[in-house]
């Protein structure tokens, strides 16, 4: 149950990101197509972050230390671009127009995901 709620939170955060950040967009034929695309892209985004982010943290720990953690913003933007590339390879109508759109999109995604997680009760999380 927790996985589905986390997926829904990520999909909603992605939808809000498409509304706020110019250059991050979903261009489906209908609202239903857009919703399905957001769920699939949220799944891709979660998988990319779950697999690659820990590896990048281990390999790039020196950069994290040297930049006092600011390197994480660049890593998040690159992971957002990778999500766009995978979505494009799957012919999903999701587009990120360059590094800066990915940079701001990743920041908005992180903030919105955090805000939604704070608002929702944590009863559904495994203890």
Secondary structure, 3 states (H helix, E strand, C coil): CHHHHHHHHHHHHHHHHHHHCCCEEECCCCHHHHHHHHHHHHHHHHHHHHHHHHHHHHHCHHHHHHCCCCHHHHHHHHHHHHHHHHHHHCCCCEEECCHHHHHHHHHHHHHHHHHHHHHCCHHHCCC
